Amino acid sequence: MSLSPQDLQRLEQALLRRRAAVLDELRRETRDEDGLLSLPSHRGESDRGVDFEMEAVDLAQSLRDAGEIQAIDAALARLRDGRYGLCTDCGEAIDAQRLLAQPAAPRCAACQQRFERTHASA
Ligand SMILES: [Zn+2]
């Protein structure tokens, strides 16, 4: 099964909607009017340990969101230049079902598994 022009259109809409939602979330989390990440400013203050823990969690979430925006932007760029749906690692077509479930997926399932094995994080 390969992607029809209608599928591609639907996927682009899904990517744009997801991008807007994540950006919105990022702005709320960081409370920075420029939409930039604001880093915790009291790192190292021992009496603010609990607050720092909280902010560290928030920050980790914000960084994940920022990473998702990058993945979405990369997918939109691939849509524009006609490379969408091709694995960025091996160049083979990514399974359509995988893309419909995960429109920003840059890799086929096999390459993603290899990527996660080599870039394993705790
Ligand atoms: Zn691949």
Backbone and ligand atoms as CSV (ligand in chain L), in Angstrom:
chain,resi,resn,atom,element,x,y,z
A,1,MET,N,N,0.843,-1.199,0.000
A,1,MET,CA,C,0.000,0.000,0.000
A,1,MET,C,C,0.872,1.240,0.000
A,2,SER,N,N,0.616,2.149,-0.931
A,2,SER,CA,C,1.378,3.393,-0.934
A,2,SER,C,C,0.430,4.565,-0.714
A,3,LEU,N,N,1.006,5.729,-0.482
A,3,LEU,CA,C,0.202,6.889,-0.115
A,3,LEU,C,C,-0.392,7.560,-1.347
A,4,SER,N,N,-1.695,7.851,-1.295
A,4,SER,CA,C,-2.356,8.582,-2.366
A,4,SER,C,C,-2.175,10.081,-2.114
A,5,PRO,N,N,-2.426,10.912,-3.148
A,5,PRO,CA,C,-2.351,12.369,-2.921
A,5,PRO,C,C,-3.265,12.813,-1.783
A,6,GLN,N,N,-4.418,12.134,-1.650
A,6,GLN,CA,C,-5.327,12.478,-0.551
A,6,GLN,C,C,-4.703,12.143,0.801
A,7,ASP,N,N,-4.024,10.994,0.847
A,7,ASP,CA,C,-3.338,10.624,2.089
A,7,ASP,C,C,-2.308,11.688,2.457
A,8,LEU,N,N,-1.534,12.103,1.452
A,8,LEU,CA,C,-0.480,13.085,1.705
A,8,LEU,C,C,-1.072,14.390,2.227
A,9,GLN,N,N,-2.212,14.777,1.623
A,9,GLN,CA,C,-2.873,15.996,2.064
A,9,GLN,C,C,-3.337,15.861,3.522
A,10,ARG,N,N,-3.897,14.682,3.826
A,10,ARG,CA,C,-4.375,14.454,5.177
A,10,ARG,C,C,-3.221,14.470,6.166
A,11,LEU,N,N,-2.119,13.855,5.761
A,11,LEU,CA,C,-0.956,13.800,6.644
A,11,LEU,C,C,-0.389,15.199,6.876
A,12,GLU,N,N,-0.388,16.028,5.810
A,12,GLU,CA,C,0.124,17.390,5.976
A,12,GLU,C,C,-0.752,18.157,6.970
A,13,GLN,N,N,-2.065,18.011,6.832
A,13,GLN,CA,C,-2.973,18.675,7.775
A,13,GLN,C,C,-2.719,18.192,9.203
A,14,ALA,N,N,-2.524,16.870,9.357
A,14,ALA,CA,C,-2.285,16.306,10.686
A,14,ALA,C,C,-0.989,16.868,11.270
A,15,LEU,N,N,0.049,16.993,10.425
A,15,LEU,CA,C,1.335,17.524,10.892
A,15,LEU,C,C,1.192,18.978,11.327
A,16,LEU,N,N,0.464,19.768,10.525
A,16,LEU,CA,C,0.300,21.188,10.853
A,16,LEU,C,C,-0.504,21.360,12.141
A,17,ARG,N,N,-1.539,20.524,12.293
A,17,ARG,CA,C,-2.343,20.618,13.518
A,17,ARG,C,C,-1.516,20.243,14.739
A,18,ARG,N,N,-0.752,19.152,14.606
A,18,ARG,CA,C,0.078,18.671,15.707
A,18,ARG,C,C,1.127,19.736,16.070
A,19,ARG,N,N,1.703,20.366,15.033
A,19,ARG,CA,C,2.718,21.396,15.239
A,19,ARG,C,C,2.137,22.552,16.045
A,20,ALA,N,N,0.942,23.008,15.681
A,20,ALA,CA,C,0.292,24.115,16.385
A,20,ALA,C,C,0.019,23.729,17.833
A,21,ALA,N,N,-0.422,22.485,18.054
A,21,ALA,CA,C,-0.746,22.041,19.409
A,21,ALA,C,C,0.502,21.978,20.283
A,22,VAL,N,N,1.602,21.451,19.712
A,22,VAL,CA,C,2.840,21.329,20.496
A,22,VAL,C,C,3.409,22.711,20.800
A,23,LEU,N,N,3.374,23.615,19.814
A,23,LEU,CA,C,3.860,24.980,20.028
A,23,LEU,C,C,3.084,25.658,21.147
A,24,ASP,N,N,1.790,25.461,21.125
A,24,ASP,CA,C,0.918,26.025,22.133
A,24,ASP,C,C,1.317,25.541,23.522
A,25,GLU,N,N,1.547,24.229,23.608
A,25,GLU,CA,C,1.925,23.595,24.857
A,25,GLU,C,C,3.269,24.136,25.339
A,26,LEU,N,N,4.210,24.256,24.408
A,26,LEU,CA,C,5.541,24.773,24.727
A,26,LEU,C,C,5.446,26.182,25.302
A,27,ARG,N,N,4.632,27.029,24.673
A,27,ARG,CA,C,4.496,28.411,25.141
A,27,ARG,C,C,3.943,28.448,26.551
A,28,ARG,N,N,2.943,27.600,26.814
A,28,ARG,CA,C,2.354,27.586,28.150
A,28,ARG,C,C,3.362,27.111,29.179
A,29,GLU,N,N,4.138,26.070,28.826
A,29,GLU,CA,C,5.079,25.490,29.782
A,29,GLU,C,C,6.200,26.443,30.147
A,30,THR,N,N,6.715,27.160,29.157
A,30,THR,CA,C,7.912,27.959,29.416
A,30,THR,C,C,7.554,29.376,29.836
A,31,ARG,N,N,6.299,29.772,29.590
A,31,ARG,CA,C,5.852,31.119,29.944
A,31,ARG,C,C,6.823,32.184,29.446
A,32,ASP,N,N,7.352,31.984,28.280
A,32,ASP,CA,C,8.285,32.937,27.689
A,32,ASP,C,C,7.585,33.551,26.485
A,33,GLU,N,N,7.469,34.867,26.458
A,33,GLU,CA,C,6.651,35.500,25.425
A,33,GLU,C,C,7.240,35.331,24.016
A,34,ASP,N,N,8.535,35.024,23.942
A,34,ASP,CA,C,9.130,34.790,22.626
A,34,ASP,C,C,8.959,33.349,22.168
A,35,GLY,N,N,8.407,32.508,23.065
A,35,GLY,CA,C,8.272,31.105,22.715
A,35,GLY,C,C,9.587,30.353,22.825
A,36,LEU,N,N,10.591,30.987,23.455
A,36,LEU,CA,C,11.875,30.317,23.632
A,36,LEU,C,C,11.888,29.597,24.971
A,37,LEU,N,N,12.759,28.609,25.088
A,37,LEU,CA,C,12.870,27.897,26.342
A,37,LEU,C,C,13.516,28.790,27.385
A,38,SER,N,N,12.905,28.856,28.568
A,38,SER,CA,C,13.554,29.580,29.655
A,38,SER,C,C,14.136,28.561,30.618
A,39,LEU,N,N,15.425,28.616,30.815
A,39,LEU,CA,C,16.093,27.625,31.654
A,39,LEU,C,C,15.897,27.969,33.124
A,40,PRO,N,N,15.873,26.941,33.973
A,40,PRO,CA,C,15.758,27.214,35.408
A,40,PRO,C,C,16.906,28.126,35.833
A,41,SER,N,N,16.592,29.186,36.600
A,41,SER,CA,C,17.595,30.208,36.888
A,41,SER,C,C,18.267,30.004,38.236
A,42,HIS,N,N,17.708,29.115,39.062
A,42,HIS,CA,C,18.279,28.976,40.402
A,42,HIS,C,C,18.942,27.620,40.592
A,43,ARG,N,N,19.531,27.097,39.548
A,43,ARG,CA,C,20.251,25.836,39.617
A,43,ARG,C,C,21.299,25.913,40.735
A,44,GLY,N,N,21.336,24.903,41.614
A,44,GLY,CA,C,22.360,24.871,42.643
A,44,GLY,C,C,21.913,25.433,43.977
A,45,GLU,N,N,20.785,26.106,44.019
A,45,GLU,CA,C,20.314,26.605,45.317
A,45,GLU,C,C,19.696,25.444,46.080
A,46,SER,N,N,20.335,25.062,47.177
A,46,SER,CA,C,19.928,23.831,47.856
A,46,SER,C,C,18.549,23.975,48.499
A,47,ASP,N,N,18.172,25.173,48.947
A,47,ASP,CA,C,16.880,25.317,49.609
A,47,ASP,C,C,15.724,25.320,48.617
A,48,ARG,N,N,16.056,25.329,47.316
A,48,ARG,CA,C,15.000,25.294,46.316
A,48,ARG,C,C,14.971,23.950,45.610
A,49,GLY,N,N,15.492,22.934,46.301
A,49,GLY,CA,C,15.635,21.624,45.676
A,49,GLY,C,C,14.361,21.084,45.057
A,50,VAL,N,N,13.265,21.212,45.785
A,50,VAL,CA,C,12.006,20.648,45.293
A,50,VAL,C,C,11.549,21.394,44.040
A,51,ASP,N,N,11.615,22.736,44.099
A,51,ASP,CA,C,11.238,23.531,42.933
A,51,ASP,C,C,12.079,23.143,41.727
A,52,PHE,N,N,13.369,22.950,42.014
A,52,PHE,CA,C,14.244,22.625,40.896
A,52,PHE,C,C,13.838,21.301,40.275
A,53,GLU,N,N,13.521,20.317,41.116
A,53,GLU,CA,C,13.061,19.034,40.591
A,53,GLU,C,C,11.854,19.239,39.675
A,54,MET,N,N,10.909,20.040,40.131
A,54,MET,CA,C,9.714,20.307,39.343
A,54,MET,C,C,10.073,20.937,38.006
A,55,GLU,N,N,10.964,21.935,38.065
A,55,GLU,CA,C,11.321,22.618,36.826
A,55,GLU,C,C,12.082,21.695,35.889
A,56,ALA,N,N,12.893,20.818,36.469
A,56,ALA,CA,C,13.647,19.884,35.633
A,56,ALA,C,C,12.682,18.994,34.851
A,57,VAL,N,N,11.607,18.580,35.519
A,57,VAL,CA,C,10.606,17.758,34.842
A,57,VAL,C,C,9.941,18.562,33.726
A,58,ASP,N,N,9.553,19.810,34.058
A,58,ASP,CA,C,8.946,20.677,33.048
A,58,ASP,C,C,9.879,20.853,31.859
A,59,LEU,N,N,11.150,21.071,32.163
A,59,LEU,CA,C,12.118,21.353,31.116
A,59,LEU,C,C,12.293,20.130,30.216
A,60,ALA,N,N,12.354,18.957,30.845
A,60,ALA,CA,C,12.499,17.739,30.060
A,60,ALA,C,C,11.316,17.605,29.099
A,61,GLN,N,N,10.123,17.907,29.607
A,61,GLN,CA,C,8.927,17.847,28.768
A,61,GLN,C,C,9.034,18.873,27.634
A,62,SER,N,N,9.505,20.086,27.951
A,62,SER,CA,C,9.626,21.121,26.935
A,62,SER,C,C,10.620,20.718,25.854
A,63,LEU,N,N,11.734,20.093,26.278
A,63,LEU,CA,C,12.739,19.680,25.301
A,63,LEU,C,C,12.186,18.587,24.406
A,64,ARG,N,N,11.383,17.685,24.990
A,64,ARG,CA,C,10.747,16.653,24.166
A,64,ARG,C,C,9.829,17.301,23.135
A,65,ASP,N,N,9.046,18.309,23.590
A,65,ASP,CA,C,8.150,19.005,22.674
A,65,ASP,C,C,8.931,19.695,21.571
A,66,ALA,N,N,10.047,20.351,21.943
A,66,ALA,CA,C,10.864,21.049,20.949
A,66,ALA,C,C,11.403,20.046,19.930
A,67,GLY,N,N,11.796,18.864,20.404
A,67,GLY,CA,C,12.282,17.830,19.498
A,67,GLY,C,C,11.182,17.374,18.557
A,68,GLU,N,N,9.943,17.342,19.058
A,68,GLU,CA,C,8.834,16.914,18.206
A,68,GLU,C,C,8.579,17.943,17.109
A,69,ILE,N,N,8.700,19.251,17.464
A,69,ILE,CA,C,8.530,20.306,16.462
A,69,ILE,C,C,9.554,20.116,15.340
A,70,GLN,N,N,10.787,19.817,15.726
A,70,GLN,CA,C,11.833,19.607,14.721
A,70,GLN,C,C,11.485,18.447,13.810
A,71,ALA,N,N,10.984,17.368,14.404
A,71,ALA,CA,C,10.622,16.196,13.612
A,71,ALA,C,C,9.479,16.534,12.657
A,72,ILE,N,N,8.512,17.334,13.151
A,72,ILE,CA,C,7.369,17.711,12.316
A,72,ILE,C,C,7.820,18.620,11.182
A,73,ASP,N,N,8.685,19.611,11.514
A,73,ASP,CA,C,9.198,20.513,10.470
A,73,ASP,C,C,9.958,19.737,9.398
A,74,ALA,N,N,10.736,18.751,9.829
A,74,ALA,CA,C,11.496,17.942,8.879
A,74,ALA,C,C,10.541,17.163,7.979
A,75,ALA,N,N,9.452,16.645,8.569
A,75,ALA,CA,C,8.466,15.896,7.781
A,75,ALA,C,C,7.780,16.822,6.775
A,76,LEU,N,N,7.450,18.048,7.206
A,76,LEU,CA,C,6.801,19.006,6.293
A,76,LEU,C,C,7.749,19.383,5.156
A,77,ALA,N,N,9.031,19.529,5.466
A,77,ALA,CA,C,10.019,19.845,4.429
A,77,ALA,C,C,10.110,18.702,3.423
A,78,ARG,N,N,10.050,17.462,3.918
A,78,ARG,CA,C,10.094,16.312,3.015
A,78,ARG,C,C,8.845,16.272,2.146
A,79,LEU,N,N,7.700,16.651,2.724
A,79,LEU,CA,C,6.454,16.710,1.945
A,79,LEU,C,C,6.609,17.693,0.783
A,80,ARG,N,N,7.215,18.857,1.080
A,80,ARG,CA,C,7.345,19.899,0.064
A,80,ARG,C,C,8.277,19.480,-1.069
A,81,ASP,N,N,9.369,18.783,-0.730
A,81,ASP,CA,C,10.288,18.442,-1.833
A,81,ASP,C,C,10.141,17.010,-2.318
A,82,GLY,N,N,9.011,16.380,-1.956
A,82,GLY,CA,C,8.673,15.100,-2.580
A,82,GLY,C,C,9.409,13.891,-2.030
A,83,ARG,N,N,10.108,14.045,-0.900
A,83,ARG,CA,C,10.804,12.904,-0.325
A,83,ARG,C,C,10.021,12.301,0.825
A,84,TYR,N,N,8.812,12.825,1.056
A,84,TYR,CA,C,8.044,12.339,2.204
A,84,TYR,C,C,7.690,10.867,2.020
A,85,GLY,N,N,7.796,10.130,3.120
A,85,GLY,CA,C,7.438,8.724,3.063
A,85,GLY,C,C,8.618,7.828,2.736
A,86,LEU,N,N,9.781,8.442,2.439
A,86,LEU,CA,C,10.988,7.649,2.207
A,86,LEU,C,C,11.836,7.694,3.477
A,87,CYS,N,N,12.320,6.536,3.882
A,87,CYS,CA,C,13.132,6.436,5.087
A,87,CYS,C,C,14.386,7.292,4.939
A,88,THR,N,N,14.675,8.118,5.982
A,88,THR,CA,C,15.844,8.991,5.897
A,88,THR,C,C,17.144,8.198,6.034
A,89,ASP,N,N,17.069,6.958,6.481
A,89,ASP,CA,C,18.278,6.145,6.640
A,89,ASP,C,C,18.546,5.273,5.420
A,90,CYS,N,N,17.550,4.484,5.009
A,90,CYS,CA,C,17.806,3.518,3.941
A,90,CYS,C,C,17.174,3.937,2.610
A,91,GLY,N,N,16.279,4.965,2.639
A,91,GLY,CA,C,15.700,5.452,1.386
A,91,GLY,C,C,14.532,4.631,0.865
A,92,GLU,N,N,14.201,3.533,1.566
A,92,GLU,CA,C,13.054,2.717,1.157
A,92,GLU,C,C,11.750,3.399,1.592
A,93,ALA,N,N,10.642,3.076,0.925
A,93,ALA,CA,C,9.349,3.643,1.293
A,93,ALA,C,C,8.943,3.165,2.687
A,94,ILE,N,N,8.507,4.103,3.503
A,94,ILE,CA,C,8.019,3.759,4.840
A,94,ILE,C,C,6.593,3.232,4.703
A,95,ASP,N,N,6.266,2.203,5.463
A,95,ASP,CA,C,4.931,1.622,5.422
A,95,ASP,C,C,3.862,2.684,5.640
A,96,ALA,N,N,2.852,2.708,4.767
A,96,ALA,CA,C,1.819,3.753,4.824
A,96,ALA,C,C,1.077,3.739,6.152
A,97,GLN,N,N,0.811,2.531,6.677
A,97,GLN,CA,C,0.111,2.454,7.959
A,97,GLN,C,C,0.905,3.135,9.056
A,98,ARG,N,N,2.230,2.972,8.986
A,98,ARG,CA,C,3.117,3.582,9.974
A,98,ARG,C,C,3.025,5.111,9.885
A,99,LEU,N,N,3.004,5.639,8.658
A,99,LEU,CA,C,2.943,7.085,8.476
A,99,LEU,C,C,1.597,7.646,8.917
A,100,LEU,N,N,0.529,6.904,8.629
A,100,LEU,CA,C,-0.789,7.392,9.019
A,100,LEU,C,C,-0.911,7.436,10.539
A,101,ALA,N,N,-0.238,6.495,11.218
A,101,ALA,CA,C,-0.283,6.486,12.680
A,101,ALA,C,C,0.684,7.507,13.265
A,102,GLN,N,N,1.791,7.774,12.544
A,102,GLN,CA,C,2.887,8.593,13.052
A,102,GLN,C,C,3.411,9.457,11.905
A,103,PRO,N,N,2.692,10.536,11.573
A,103,PRO,CA,C,3.008,11.291,10.356
A,103,PRO,C,C,4.431,11.852,10.317
A,104,ALA,N,N,5.046,12.083,11.487
A,104,ALA,CA,C,6.384,12.681,11.490
A,104,ALA,C,C,7.495,11.632,11.467
A,105,ALA,N,N,7.139,10.346,11.395
A,105,ALA,CA,C,8.152,9.285,11.434
A,105,ALA,C,C,9.163,9.460,10.304
A,106,PRO,N,N,10.450,9.599,10.638
A,106,PRO,CA,C,11.463,9.816,9.594
A,106,PRO,C,C,12.007,8.502,9.014
A,107,ARG,N,N,11.789,7.380,9.712
A,107,ARG,CA,C,12.434,6.125,9.318
A,107,ARG,C,C,11.425,4.995,9.191
A,108,CYS,N,N,11.799,4.005,8.403
A,108,CYS,CA,C,11.010,2.783,8.359
A,108,CYS,C,C,11.171,2.054,9.697
A,109,ALA,N,N,10.313,1.088,9.941
A,109,ALA,CA,C,10.307,0.417,11.245
A,109,ALA,C,C,11.658,-0.230,11.543
A,110,ALA,N,N,12.267,-0.850,10.539
A,110,ALA,CA,C,13.535,-1.547,10.761
A,110,ALA,C,C,14.629,-0.557,11.153
A,111,CYS,N,N,14.719,0.574,10.428
A,111,CYS,CA,C,15.762,1.558,10.723
A,111,CYS,C,C,15.503,2.240,12.063
A,112,GLN,N,N,14.220,2.455,12.388
A,112,GLN,CA,C,13.902,3.083,13.667
A,112,GLN,C,C,14.362,2.184,14.817
A,113,GLN,N,N,14.120,0.877,14.658
A,113,GLN,CA,C,14.553,-0.053,15.705
A,113,GLN,C,C,16.062,-0.033,15.853
A,114,ARG,N,N,16.765,0.000,14.720
A,114,ARG,CA,C,18.224,0.047,14.771
A,114,ARG,C,C,18.666,1.356,15.433
A,115,PHE,N,N,18.001,2.479,15.048
A,115,PHE,CA,C,18.336,3.784,15.604
A,115,PHE,C,C,18.162,3.773,17.125
A,116,GLU,N,N,17.044,3.202,17.582
A,116,GLU,CA,C,16.785,3.197,19.026
A,116,GLU,C,C,17.763,2.301,19.765
A,117,ARG,N,N,18.223,1.222,19.101
A,117,ARG,CA,C,19.216,0.372,19.741
A,117,ARG,C,C,20.545,1.096,19.889
A,118,THR,N,N,20.937,1.880,18.866
A,118,THR,CA,C,22.245,2.537,18.902
A,118,THR,C,C,22.197,3.854,19.660
A,119,HIS,N,N,20.996,4.462,19.797
A,119,HIS,CA,C,20.877,5.716,20.536
A,119,HIS,C,C,20.031,5.491,21.789
A,120,ALA,N,N,20.220,4.343,22.412
A,120,ALA,CA,C,19.403,4.008,23.581
A,120,ALA,C,C,19.627,5.018,24.700
A,121,SER,N,N,18.530,5.485,25.291
A,121,SER,CA,C,18.631,6.381,26.441
A,121,SER,C,C,17.920,5.734,27.633
A,122,ALA,N,N,18.419,5.991,28.802
A,122,ALA,CA,C,17.901,5.349,29.994
A,122,ALA,C,C,16.446,5.680,30.265
L,1,ZN,ZN,ZN,14.889,2.435,6.588
